[in-house]
Amino acid sequence: MAVFAISINFPAPLIQLDERRFVLELFHGPSLAFKDFGARFMAQLMRYFNTEKKDDLIILVATSGDTGGAVASGFYDTPGVKVVILYPSHKVSFLQEQQLTTLGKNITALEIDGTFDDCQAMVKKAFLDKELQSKIRLSSANSINIARLIPQTFYYFEAFKQLPESAYKTVFCVPSGNFGNLTAGLIAQKMGLPIAHFIAATNSNKVVPEYLRTGNYIPAETIPTISNAMDVGTPSNFDRMLDLYSSTWNTIKKNITGGSASEQETINELLSTYKKHTYILDPHGAVAKNVLEVFLEKNNNFRGVVLETAHPSKFIKIVESVIKDKIEIPKRLEVLRNKKKESIFMTSEYRHLKTFLKDRFV
Ligand SMILES: *Cc1c(COP(=O)(O)O)cnc(C)c1O
């Protein structure tokens, strides 16, 4: 209970756009992305279980944009914990990068010359490296860590609590990359929450929507997009999703519909939602809203909840250029603008990461 209260000390308001459209705002935490729910909860748990240990715990994490900021802020200045964040160079927004690279103290950012999938592959190799594991205490903080998924189930309940009574069935539309967020929804449903259906929404990195459509899972190279936190070609929670359905495509596709939005569709959606509802989405929320619209068009007995996963100001350049209006940057993000970036540049070869970890922590 204490862990829960300390880590999730910010709201998740449900905003109604019209009778059939809702946005669940998950960006009211310190790093302005939904990753705060999982990262802060996990950080508190690890802090609790780590207090008696002699050696430092090294948290190794790959980020496609927002995980790094949330994990860094969750573990910042925690005694006995060091955080190493791998992020793809030039593939995160300016303010996302500032969140990772300006904290200092126990947080180190490795700027990788590669994609998010390269970063994730390096981290996974480290966890399988017996020699490294025998020398340092390593732990993961990615959404493969169940301690991140558990607190993410909470806000599905929180959304339901805020929904008005209605005859419509409710679909949750989840903008997805590694599919931790969606998997948490599936777990909430298994716990008994009466969610009628899910939509797995992606940008052009659409291996899961393709799987749902065809039954074939074909991991792909990452395609860079404006919804960069979802630029994932081999989603790490896919196996877990399948496992919840005993790996049966026929059952899984009855509960989850897939859909993807192109860059142009994402931009159009951002603009039309702003014009219609004076609501400013971020590019990730815009992907989900676009995919939801396609679903609502075909299923008129449904209403939909879009999970809005980041505050639009994290992507201020693109959002302002689309809506042709100024948006407000919350103070906790604004203060990062002029801080000095510190990162260690590295190629995506695993041996460099290994050498770095051994030199620094053994
Ligand atoms: C991480 C992230 C996602 C994707 O979430 P997954 O759990 O990896 O599917 C979507 N939107 C934003 C803003 C994110 O930071």
The ligand as a Gaussian input file, in Angstrom:
#p B3LYP/6-31G(d) Opt

LIG

0 1
 C        6.293000       3.803000     -24.435000
 C        5.261000       4.600000     -25.085000
 C        4.242000       3.991000     -25.839000
 C        4.205000       2.510000     -26.102000
 O        3.902000       1.765000     -24.940000
 P        4.176000       0.212000     -24.899000
 O        3.794000      -0.222000     -23.531000
 O        5.638000       0.026000     -25.174000
 O        3.346000      -0.409000     -25.970000
 C        3.253000       4.796000     -26.367000
 N        3.267000       6.136000     -26.196000
 C        4.234000       6.749000     -25.492000
 C        4.196000       8.224000     -25.371000
 C        5.256000       6.008000     -24.902000
 O        6.206000       6.627000     -24.203000

